[in-house]
Amino acid sequence: MKRAVTAILCVVLLFVLGAGIFVLYRYTNGFNEDFKTFYIERDGERILASKSTAAFELGSEVRFDVGYVFDGTNSAARDYSVTIFPNPEADFDFEAGGLSYAWRMAGSLDGYFSLDKQAAYFTLSAPQGGIGELLREIYHDTVDLSGAFPGGVDPETPFFLLRVSSYNEAVTYDVVFSVFSPYKVTYETKGGTDDMVAGITYRSGGKRVAEADFRYGMTVYPDIALTSAAGAQYNVAGIEIYDGELKNWRELYESDDGFWFKVQTETIRLRIELAPKSQFYNITYEISGGETYGLFLNGLPEQGLAGKEITFTAQATGIYYLASVTVTGSAIEDQSLSPASSMYAHDYSFTMPACDVVIKFELRSGV
């Protein structure tokens, strides 16, 4: 009997000890920080790390619940403080109205995020518009960010810091966050109608990705699928992308993996050029003076649209150098190609004629 009681007591003791260890583990962020009696919670998940990161969608309302570990349901809610201000670790300089400012000095952003503090929770509303719109609202003037972000603003940068503290400031949580807009691709056609396109899928890093998977700076390859009726008569001749900074369209680069672009803006506008298959002609190539492995070739399509500029990369490798590049065809005189420029020493271009062509690469040994 005594043994049974002892066993039961041991089990209860182990259970209590385990529960205590679990509580300590949870409220010390895995034994990495001091025990916290104050917590914040979002979407049912308690945030117990002193510093964390988040991303909020433009126009969304975000709610955080707050509480104290040992307060019961009948306990009076204890106070806390919450504020939003620029993340000093994402600081940058900019100009507004001809004067220079630092982002870290912009002050409280509570009003901009419509911060609403209640007894047991608070909400914030991620506003429409990016960092430029925010600064224009704060300074009531034109804002120039070109010096800070010559390549454009990365919308995934955590520009903002949410700080939540307990009533006595013994516990403080910093949440650095970004405000983003889901990436979206729109398209139109050139040389055809939009209903000739059955859809677009995307690849990145050798895998299929969706628009929801896009990230700033990602290299994306769009694959255009035409309807069966359109595909029987038309080919995709090229793809253009709209440059919001320059306010114009530019052609996408093409590699052996297809056309590609880098994700830099939330809205990506593509223009798909279609042309009748009868206007396409074959492109093949020959290598002389060396082995096939002596030439690196990229971006040379198997067909080209008559009148369209074809650009590709060709570079000799190993012991070889490229002595000449010549375009030949039944309806044209032989055309010798030279590199596009000293900066692009391995890029070559020619205008596709209305006939099949053979590009001849002559290699020579440098030994």
NUDREN-230350 format. One record per residue: residue in one letter; x negated, y, z negated of N, C-alpha, C in turn. Coordinates in steps of 0.05 Angstrom, whole numbers, padded with zeros to 5 digits, always signed. Each point is the difference from the previous one (the first is absolute). Layout:
BEGIN
AXYZXYZXYZ/...
//
This chain:
BEGIN
M-00017-00024+00000+00017+00024+00000-00017+00025+00000/K-00020-00001-00019-00018+00024-00001-00015+00004+00026/R-00008-00022+00013-00014+00002+00025+00018+00013+00022/A+00025-00008-00001+00019+00012+00020+00003+00030-00004/V+00003+00008-00026+00003+00028-00006-00025+00016+00008/T-00023-00013-00006-00025+00013+00007-00003+00003+00030/A+00009-00020+00015-00002+00001+00029+00018+00022+00011/I+00024+00002-00011+00019+00021+00009-00011+00027-00006/L-00012+00004-00024-00012+00025-00007-00023+00008+00019/C-00015-00020+00007-00023+00005+00018+00010+00009+00027/V+00022-00014+00010+00011+00008+00026+00011+00028-00001/V+00014+00007-00022+00011+00027-00003-00022+00021-00001/L-00021-00007-00015-00023+00018-00003-00014+00004+00027/L-00003-00021+00015-00013+00002+00027+00018+00017+00018/F+00026-00004-00002+00018+00016+00017-00002+00030-00006/V+00000+00006-00027-00002+00028-00008-00027+00012+00009/L-00021-00016-00004-00027+00009+00008-00001+00005+00030/G+00012-00018+00015+00000+00003+00030+00015+00024+00008/A+00024+00004-00013+00016+00024+00007-00015+00025-00007/G-00015+00000-00022-00015+00024-00008-00022+00006+00019/I-00014-00021+00009-00021+00003+00020+00011+00011+00026/F+00023-00011+00008+00013+00010+00025+00006+00030-00001/V+00012+00008-00023+00007+00028-00003-00025+00017+00000/L-00021-00009-00014-00025+00015+00000-00012+00002+00029/Y+00001-00022+00014-00011-00001+00027+00016+00020+00018/R+00026-00001-00002+00017+00017+00017-00004+00029-00005/Y-00001+00007-00026+00000+00029-00007-00028+00011-00004/T-00020-00016+00008-00028+00010+00000-00011-00002+00028/N+00018-00004+00021-00009-00002+00027-00021-00022+00003/G+00007-00024-00010-00018-00022+00001-00024+00002-00018/F+00004+00011-00024-00021+00004-00020-00021+00020+00009/N+00006+00016+00020-00019+00019+00010+00003+00028-00012/E+00023+00005-00014+00005+00026-00011+00012-00003-00028/D+00003+00023-00014+00012-00001-00026+00029-00008+00002/F+00011-00010-00023+00028-00008-00001+00018+00025+00004/K+00019-00003+00018+00018+00022+00007+00028-00005-00011/T+00011+00019-00014+00028-00003-00009+00019+00015+00018/F-00011+00016+00019+00017+00015+00019-00005-00011+00028/Y+00021-00002+00016-00003-00012+00027+00018+00015+00020/I-00007-00003+00025+00017+00009+00022+00007-00024+00018/E+00022+00002+00013+00010-00023+00016+00012+00009+00025/R-00006-00014+00022+00012+00007+00026+00008-00026+00014/D+00025+00000+00009+00012-00024+00014-00003-00025-00017/G+00003+00003-00027-00001-00023-00017-00027-00010-00008/E-00021+00014+00010-00028-00008-00006-00013+00021-00018/R-00009-00008-00023-00013+00019-00018-00028+00006+00009/I-00007+00026-00001-00027+00009+00008-00015+00006-00026/L-00020-00016-00005-00015+00002-00025-00029+00007+00004/A-00009+00003+00025-00027+00009+00005-00001+00030-00002/S-00022+00010-00012-00002+00029-00004+00000+00015+00026/K-00010-00013+00022+00000+00013+00026+00008-00021+00021/S+00019+00008+00017+00010-00018+00021+00006+00017+00025/T+00007-00014+00021+00006+00013+00025+00027-00008+00010/A+00012+00017+00017+00026-00005+00011+00003+00015+00026/A+00021-00007+00015+00006+00014+00025+00031+00003+00002/F+00010+00024+00004+00028+00005+00001+00008+00009+00028/E+00022-00010+00010+00010+00007+00027+00012+00028+00000/L-00005+00015+00021+00011+00027+00003+00031-00001-00003/G+00010+00018-00016+00029+00002-00003+00012-00019-00020/S-00016-00017-00012+00011-00020-00019+00000+00012-00029/E+00018-00010-00016+00001+00007-00028-00012-00024-00016/V-00019+00007-00017-00014-00021-00016+00006+00004-00029/R+00007-00023-00013+00007+00002-00029-00021-00016-00017/F-00008+00012-00022-00017-00013-00020+00016+00000-00026/D+00001-00024-00012+00011-00002-00027-00023+00003-00020/V+00005+00010-00024-00020+00003-00020+00011-00011-00026/G-00019-00009-00018+00009-00011-00025-00023-00005-00019/Y+00008-00007-00025-00020-00007-00020+00005-00029-00009/V-00022-00015-00002+00001-00029-00004+00017-00008-00024/F-00003+00014-00022+00013-00009-00025+00027+00014-00006/D+00009+00016+00020+00026+00014-00004+00023-00020+00006/G+00019-00001-00017+00023-00017+00005+00021+00014+00016/T+00021-00015+00007+00022+00011+00017+00014+00023-00014/N+00000+00000-00027+00014+00021-00015-00019+00023-00008/S-00026-00002+00007-00019+00021-00008+00005+00025+00017/A-00005+00022-00013+00002+00026+00014-00024+00002+00020/A+00006+00008+00024-00021+00002+00021-00021+00020-00008/R-00026-00009+00001-00021+00019-00006-00009+00014+00025/D-00010+00024-00003-00006+00017+00023-00025-00010+00014/Y-00005+00012+00023-00024-00006+00017-00003+00024+00018/S-00022+00002+00014-00005+00021+00019-00007-00012+00027/V+00008+00014+00021-00006-00009+00027-00004+00024+00018/T-00020-00001+00018-00006+00022+00018-00014-00012+00025/I+00001+00016+00021-00014-00008+00025-00018+00023+00009/F-00024-00006+00007-00018+00021+00010-00020-00012+00020/P-00016+00016+00013-00019-00011+00020-00019-00020-00012/N-00005-00021+00015-00020-00020-00008-00028+00012+00004/P-00015+00006-00021-00027+00013+00005-00019-00018+00015/E+00004-00026+00000-00018-00018+00014+00006+00001+00030/A+00021+00013+00008+00007+00002+00029-00001+00030+00008/D-00019+00014-00013-00001+00029+00005-00010+00007+00028/F+00008+00023+00010-00009+00010+00026+00004+00030+00000/D-00015+00014+00017+00003+00029+00004+00016+00005+00025/F+00016+00022-00001+00016+00007+00023+00004+00030+00000/E+00012+00010+00021+00005+00029+00003+00030+00005+00002/A+00009+00020-00014+00028+00009+00001+00001+00030+00001/G+00012+00011+00021+00001+00029+00004-00028+00012+00002/G-00019-00015+00011-00027+00010+00004-00018-00002-00025/L+00010-00010-00022-00016-00003-00025-00006-00029-00005/S-00022-00006-00014-00008-00027-00006+00010-00009-00027/Y+00010-00025-00001+00010-00011-00025-00010-00029-00003/A+00002-00010-00025-00006-00028-00005+00026-00014-00009/W+00004-00024+00010+00025-00015-00006+00003-00004-00030/R-00021-00006-00014+00002-00006-00029+00011+00024-00016/M-00001+00024+00012+00009+00024-00014+00029+00007+00006/A+00015-00017+00014+00027+00006+00009+00020+00001-00023/G-00007-00011-00023+00017+00001-00024+00022-00021+00000/S+00020+00004-00017+00021-00019-00003+00017-00004+00025/L+00006-00026+00006+00016-00006+00023+00027-00012-00008/D+00008+00004-00026+00025-00011-00010+00024+00009+00017/G+00001+00026+00006+00023+00010+00015+00001-00011+00028/Y-00024-00003+00013+00000-00010+00027+00010-00028+00002/F-00004-00016-00021+00009-00028-00001+00027-00002-00015/S+00012+00022-00006+00026+00000-00015-00001-00019-00024/L-00021+00002-00015-00003-00017-00024+00023+00005-00020/D+00014-00022-00007+00023+00002-00018-00005-00019-00023/K-00005+00012-00024-00007-00015-00024+00025-00004-00017/Q+00006-00026-00006+00022-00007-00018-00012-00014-00025/A+00017-00006-00019-00010-00011-00026-00015-00027+00004/A+00011-00017+00017-00012-00027+00002-00011-00006+00028/Y+00000+00020+00018-00011-00004+00027-00004+00027+00013/F-00014+00000+00022-00002+00024+00017+00000-00008+00029/T+00007+00018+00017+00000-00005+00029-00016+00022+00014/L-00010-00007+00023-00013+00019+00017+00009-00006+00029/S+00002+00020+00016+00008-00003+00028-00023+00007+00018/A-00009-00020+00015-00021+00004+00020+00011+00017+00022/P-00011+00024+00004+00013+00019+00019-00006-00008+00029/Q+00016+00012+00017-00005-00003+00029-00023+00018+00007/G-00018-00011+00016-00023+00016+00009-00025-00008-00015/G-00023+00005+00013-00026-00007-00011-00013+00022-00016/I-00026-00003-00004-00016+00018-00016+00000+00028+00011/G+00001+00003+00027+00000+00026+00012+00026+00015-00006/E+00023-00014+00001+00025+00013-00007+00001+00008-00029/L-00011-00017-00018-00001+00007-00028-00016+00026-00005/L-00023+00002+00012-00017+00023-00004+00013+00026+00012/R+00014-00003+00022+00014+00023+00011+00022+00009-00018/E+00013-00018-00014+00021+00007-00019-00012+00014-00025/I-00023-00010-00009-00013+00011-00023-00011+00028+00005/Y-00013+00004+00022-00014+00025+00006+00016+00019+00018/H+00023-00010+00010+00018+00017+00016-00016+00013+00023/D-00017-00015+00013-00016+00011+00022-00009-00023+00018/T-00013+00008+00022-00011-00020+00018-00023-00014-00014/V-00003-00026+00005-00021-00016-00013-00017-00013+00021/D-00026+00001-00003-00019-00012+00019-00015-00023-00014/L+00006-00025+00009-00013-00023-00011-00022-00012+00018/S-00005+00013+00022-00018-00011+00020-00028-00003-00011/G-00009+00018-00017-00027-00003-00011-00002-00023-00019/A+00021-00006-00015-00001-00022-00020+00005-00027+00014/F+00017+00000+00021+00008-00025+00012-00002+00003+00031/P-00025+00001+00011-00003+00004+00029+00013-00023+00016/G+00002-00023-00011+00012-00023+00014+00029-00004-00006/G+00012+00019-00015+00027-00004-00009+00002-00010-00028/V+00022+00006-00013+00004-00008-00028+00008-00029-00002/D-00014-00015-00017+00008-00028-00005+00023+00000-00019/P+00025-00008+00009+00023+00001-00018-00002-00019-00024/E-00019-00019+00001-00002-00019-00022-00019+00010-00022/T-00011+00024+00003-00017+00012-00020+00016+00006-00025/P-00008-00009-00024+00015+00007-00025-00006+00028-00009/F+00014+00019+00012-00005+00029-00007+00012+00008-00027/F+00018-00017-00011+00015+00009-00023-00006-00017-00025/L+00004+00012-00024-00005-00014-00025+00024+00004-00018/L+00013-00021-00008+00022+00000-00019-00011-00008-00027/R+00003+00017-00020-00010-00005-00027+00023-00001-00019/V+00002-00023-00015+00021-00005-00019-00014-00005-00027/S+00008+00014-00021-00012-00003-00026+00021-00005-00022/S-00008-00015-00021+00018-00004-00022+00004+00026-00016/Y+00019-00001-00019+00007+00025-00014-00024+00013-00014/N-00019-00017-00009-00024+00011-00014-00025+00000+00017/E+00004-00007+00026-00022-00001+00020-00021-00021-00008/A+00007-00019-00017-00019-00022-00007-00003-00019+00024/V+00021-00002+00017-00001-00017+00023+00007+00017+00025/T-00017-00002+00021+00004+00015+00024-00003-00019+00024/Y+00018+00003+00019-00002-00016+00025-00003+00020+00023/D-00020-00006+00017-00004+00016+00025+00007-00018+00023/V+00018+00009+00017+00007-00015+00025-00007+00018+00023/V-00021-00006+00015-00007+00015+00024+00016-00012+00023/F+00013+00018+00016+00017-00011+00020-00001+00016+00026/S+00008-00013+00021+00003+00013+00026+00029+00001+00008/V+00007+00017+00019+00027+00002+00010-00002-00006+00030/F+00014-00020+00009-00003-00009+00028+00026-00001+00014/S-00002-00001+00026+00024-00005+00017-00006-00026+00015/P+00018-00019+00001-00004-00025+00015-00008+00006+00029/Y-00020-00014+00010-00008+00005+00028+00022-00011+00019/K+00004+00016+00021+00021-00007+00019-00010+00005+00028/V+00005-00019+00018-00008+00002+00028+00025+00006+00017/T-00002+00021+00016+00021+00005+00020-00013-00002+00028/Y+00015-00006+00020-00012-00002+00027+00019+00010+00021/E-00012+00008+00022+00015+00007+00024-00015-00012+00024/T+00012+00000+00023-00014-00011+00023-00006+00021+00021/K-00019-00007+00017-00008+00017+00022-00001-00018+00025/G+00015+00007+00020+00000-00017+00024+00021-00022-00002/G+00017+00001-00020+00021-00020-00004+00021+00011-00019/T+00016-00017-00011+00020+00008-00020-00005-00015-00026/D+00009+00012-00022-00005-00011-00027+00012-00028-00003/D+00023-00006+00014+00012-00026-00003-00015-00022+00014/M-00021+00007+00014-00017-00021+00013-00020-00012-00021/V-00002+00013-00023-00018-00011-00021+00017-00016-00019/A-00007-00026-00003+00015-00018-00018-00008+00005-00029/G-00025+00008-00005-00009+00005-00027-00030+00003-00001/I-00010+00008-00024-00029+00003-00004-00007-00015-00026/T-00021-00016+00002-00011-00013-00024-00029+00011-00004/Y-00011-00004-00023-00026+00012-00007-00019-00020-00011/R-00026+00004+00005-00021-00016-00011-00021+00018-00013/S-00012-00010-00021-00022+00014-00013-00017-00021-00015/G-00025+00001+00004-00018-00020-00013+00006-00028+00008/G+00010-00003+00025+00005-00027+00010+00026-00012-00010/K+00017+00016-00014+00025-00010-00011+00023+00017+00009/R+00024-00011+00001+00024+00015+00005+00007+00018-00024/V+00006+00025+00005+00008+00018-00021+00026+00014+00008/A+00014+00009-00020+00024+00016+00004-00006+00029-00006/E+00018+00018+00009-00004+00028-00006-00003+00005-00030/A+00014-00015-00016-00001+00003-00029-00028-00007-00011/D-00016-00015+00016-00027-00007-00009-00021+00020+00009/F+00008+00020+00016-00020+00020+00010-00012+00015-00024/R-00026+00006+00002-00014+00016-00019-00017+00021+00015/Y-00004+00022-00013-00016+00021+00013-00027-00010+00008/G-00008+00006+00025-00026-00008+00011+00000-00028+00012/M+00022-00015-00003+00001-00027+00011-00001+00000+00030/T-00015-00019+00012+00000-00003+00029+00022-00020+00008/V+00018+00009+00017+00023-00015+00007+00001-00005+00031/Y+00006-00025+00007+00003-00007+00029+00030-00004+00005/P+00013+00017+00016+00029-00005+00006+00002-00019+00024/D+00018-00019-00002+00006-00018+00022+00028+00006+00011/I+00001+00008+00025+00025+00008+00012+00013-00024+00014/A+00025-00006-00007+00015-00021+00013+00022+00013+00017/L+00000-00006+00026+00020+00010+00018+00023-00020+00002/T+00024+00010+00007+00022-00019+00005-00007-00018+00023/S+00013-00022+00002-00006-00019+00022+00004+00013+00027/A+00021+00016+00003+00005+00013+00026-00022+00020+00006/A-00008+00016-00019-00021+00020+00004-00027-00013+00004/G-00005-00021-00016-00026-00014+00002-00005-00013+00026/A+00022-00006+00015-00003-00013+00026-00010+00020+00021/Q+00004+00026-00006-00006+00020+00021-00021+00021-00009/Y-00004+00002-00027-00017+00021-00010-00022-00011-00018/N-00021+00016-00002-00022-00005-00019-00003+00025-00017/V-00012-00004-00024-00008+00023-00016-00026+00011+00010/A+00000+00024+00010-00023+00012+00012-00018+00014-00020/G+00012+00008-00022-00016+00014-00021+00019+00009-00022/I-00012+00009-00022+00015+00010-00023-00013+00026-00009/E+00016+00020-00005-00009+00025-00011+00010+00004-00028/I-00014+00016-00015+00008+00007-00028+00000+00030-00002/Y+00020+00010-00015+00002+00029-00003-00018+00010-00023/D-00017+00020+00006-00018+00011-00019+00013+00025-00012/G+00009-00002-00025+00014+00022-00013-00017+00025-00004/E-00026-00004-00004-00018+00022-00004-00004+00016+00026/L-00005-00014+00022-00005+00013+00025+00025+00005+00016/K+00022-00011-00009+00026+00004+00013+00000-00010+00029/N-00012-00023+00004-00001-00012+00027-00001-00030-00002/W+00003-00013+00024-00002-00029+00001-00028-00008+00009/R-00009-00022-00010-00026-00011+00010+00003-00030+00003/E-00015-00011+00018+00001-00029+00005-00013-00015-00022/L+00012-00023-00007-00012-00018-00020-00025-00013+00013/Y-00019-00005-00017-00024-00015+00008+00009-00029+00005/E-00015-00014+00017+00006-00028+00006-00025-00016-00003/S+00002-00022-00015-00022-00019-00003+00009-00027+00011/D-00017-00020-00004+00008-00027+00009+00024-00010-00015/D+00005+00011-00024+00024-00008-00016+00025+00016+00007/G-00003+00020+00018+00023+00016+00008-00002+00029-00008/F+00021+00015+00004+00001+00028-00008+00001+00002-00030/W-00013+00021-00011+00000+00003-00029+00000+00029-00008/F+00009+00005-00025+00000+00027-00012-00006-00003-00029/K-00008+00023-00012-00004+00001-00029+00024+00015-00013/V+00010-00011-00022+00022+00012-00014-00009+00025-00015/Q+00010+00023+00008-00008+00026-00012+00024+00017-00008/T+00023-00005+00011+00024+00016-00007+00023-00019-00007/E+00019+00010-00016+00023-00018-00007+00017-00008+00023/T+00004+00020+00019+00016-00006+00024-00019-00003+00023/I+00001-00024+00012-00018-00006+00023+00016-00001+00025/R-00005+00018+00018+00015+00002+00025-00016-00013+00023/L+00011-00020+00013-00013-00013+00022+00015+00005+00026/R-00014+00002+00022+00012+00002+00026-00011-00022+00017/I+00018-00018+00009-00008-00024+00015+00003+00005+00029/E-00022-00002+00015+00001+00005+00029+00005-00027+00014/L+00021+00000+00016+00008-00024+00016-00004+00006+00030/A-00007-00020+00014-00004+00003+00029+00007-00026+00014/P+00010+00001+00025+00006-00025+00015-00024-00018+00003/K+00004-00026-00002-00023-00018+00003-00013+00002+00027/S+00014+00009+00020-00011+00002+00027-00022+00021+00001/Q-00002+00018-00020-00020+00021+00000-00025-00008-00016/F+00000-00025-00010-00023-00010-00015-00018-00017+00017/Y-00026+00002-00004-00019-00016+00015-00020-00013-00019/N-00011-00022+00009-00018-00016-00017-00027+00013-00004/I-00011-00005-00024-00028+00009-00006-00016-00024-00009/T-00021-00006+00014-00018-00022-00008-00028+00012-00001/Y-00019-00016-00010-00028+00010-00001-00019-00023+00005/E-00025+00008+00008-00022-00018+00005-00025+00010-00014/I-00016-00019-00009-00025+00008-00013-00023-00013+00015/S-00020+00016+00008-00023-00010+00014-00026+00008-00015/G-00021-00015+00005-00026+00007-00011-00004-00009-00029/G+00019-00014-00012-00003-00009-00028+00023-00018-00008/E-00001-00010-00024+00020-00018-00010+00025+00016-00009/T+00023-00014-00001+00025+00013-00008-00002+00012-00028/Y-00015-00014-00018-00002+00010-00028-00017+00026-00001/G-00012+00007+00022-00016+00025+00000+00016+00025+00003/L+00027-00003+00002+00017+00024+00003+00022-00001-00020/F+00003+00022-00015+00023+00004-00017+00020+00017+00015/L+00025-00011+00003+00020+00014+00015+00026+00001-00017/N+00012+00024-00001+00024+00003-00016+00018+00021+00013/G+00026-00006-00001+00020+00019+00009+00005+00000+00030/L-00011-00020+00014+00005-00001+00029+00025-00017+00005/P+00022+00012+00010+00025-00016+00004-00002-00018+00024/E+00018-00019+00001+00001-00019+00023+00014+00013+00024/Q+00016+00020-00006+00014+00014+00022+00000+00030-00006/G+00003+00016+00021+00001+00029-00003+00021+00012+00018/L+00012+00022-00009+00020+00014+00016-00014+00019+00019/A+00008-00002+00025-00013+00017+00021+00003+00030-00008/G-00022+00014+00001-00001+00029-00007-00006+00005-00029/K+00000-00020-00017-00005+00004-00028-00030-00004-00007/E-00010+00016-00018-00028-00002-00008-00004-00025-00018/I-00020-00016+00007-00007-00024-00016-00026+00006-00014/T+00000-00004-00026-00024+00005-00017-00007-00025-00015/F-00025-00007+00000-00009-00025-00014-00028+00005-00011/T-00009-00019-00017-00026+00002-00012-00017-00023+00010/A-00025+00006+00009-00018-00021+00010-00028+00007-00011/Q-00012-00020-00012-00027+00004-00012-00016-00026+00002/A-00025+00003+00011-00018-00023+00001-00010-00007-00027/T-00005-00026-00004-00009-00010-00026-00026-00016+00003/G-00013-00005-00023-00024-00016+00001-00022+00012+00016/I-00012-00016+00018-00023+00010+00015+00008+00016+00025/Y+00026+00003+00005+00009+00012+00024+00006+00030-00003/Y+00000+00014+00023+00011+00026+00002+00018+00001+00025/L+00019+00019-00001+00020+00002+00022-00011+00018+00021/A-00007-00012+00023-00012+00016+00022+00021+00015+00016/S+00023-00012+00004+00021+00014+00016+00027-00012-00005/V+00021+00017+00004+00027-00009-00002+00014+00011+00025/T+00012-00018+00016+00012+00008+00025+00028-00012+00003/V+00019+00018+00009+00027-00009+00006+00003-00005+00030/T+00009-00023+00007+00004-00007+00029+00029-00008+00004/G+00009+00003+00025+00027-00007+00007+00004+00001+00030/S+00020-00014+00010+00004-00002+00029+00008+00027+00012/A+00013+00017-00016+00010+00025+00012-00016+00024-00009/I-00023-00004-00013-00016+00023-00009-00030-00005+00006/E-00015+00021+00001-00029-00002+00001-00011-00006-00027/D-00022-00014-00001-00012-00007-00026-00005+00025-00016/Q+00007-00001-00025-00002+00023-00018-00018-00007-00024/S-00023+00015-00002-00018-00004-00022+00009+00016-00024/L+00001-00014-00023+00009+00013-00025-00023+00007-00018/S+00003+00023-00014-00019+00009-00020+00014+00002-00027/P-00015-00001-00022+00013+00003-00026+00015+00027-00002/A+00021+00000-00016+00017+00024-00002-00016+00024-00009/S-00018-00004-00020-00016+00022-00010-00022-00012-00018/S-00018+00017-00009-00021-00010-00017+00011-00009-00027/M+00022+00012-00008+00013-00008-00026+00013-00027+00003/Y+00012-00005+00023+00013-00026+00005-00016-00014+00022/A-00024-00008-00007-00019-00010+00019+00007-00027+00012/H+00020-00014-00011+00008-00026+00010+00028-00001+00010/D+00013+00024+00003+00027+00001+00011+00000+00008+00029/Y+00015-00015+00016+00002+00005+00029+00029+00004+00008/S+00005+00016+00020+00027+00005+00009+00001+00001+00031/F+00023-00008+00011+00005+00004+00028+00030+00001+00004/T+00009+00011+00023+00028+00002+00007+00008-00025+00016/M+00020-00013-00010+00008-00025+00013+00011+00005+00028/P-00011-00013+00020+00010+00003+00027+00024-00018+00006/A+00012+00002+00022+00023-00017+00008-00010-00025+00013/C-00018-00015-00014-00010-00025+00009-00013-00015-00023/D-00004-00026+00003-00015-00014-00020-00029+00009+00000/V-00013+00000-00023-00028+00009-00002-00016-00021-00015/V-00026+00001+00006-00020-00016-00014-00021+00019-00011/I-00005-00001-00026-00021+00017-00012-00025-00017-00003/K-00021+00009+00012-00025-00015+00001-00020+00012-00020/F-00009-00016-00019-00020+00008-00020-00026-00012+00006/E-00020+00016+00005-00027-00010+00006-00018+00003-00025/L-00008-00023-00011-00018+00000-00023-00029-00004+00009/R-00018+00011-00015-00029-00004+00005-00013-00005-00027/S-00020-00017+00001-00015-00006-00024-00019+00022-00007/G+00000+00006-00026-00019+00021-00009-00026-00011-00010/V-00004-00026+00003-00025-00013-00009-00020+00000+00022/
//
